[in-house]
Amino acid sequence: MSQSPRPIKPVSQTTKSPHAASMLLLATALDTTWRAFVPTIGGTFLGIGIDHMFNIAPFATIVFMIIGTLVSALLIAKQIRDVRKSR
């Protein structure tokens, strides 16, 4: 039998689609967005509800807005820490 003039290269099993990086970036941006807005907006609405229930406006709204912002900051810091670990 005759041999092929060119050696056969093995096919890489780790080929990625050209859109993989953009999809990863989009997923990370969406993940960060909910972490930033849901606790803050949720805390605001919870504070408004408590203010109306106990007639203590605007005390609970301010407190829960601050708590929601702090929770958002902690969730984003955790996300950044997890991304740095996975490198």
Summary of the structure (lengths in Angstrom):
residues: 87
radius of gyration: 25.0
end to end distance: 48.3
largest distance: 93.1
contacts: 188
relative contact order: 0.11
helix: 71%
strand: 0%
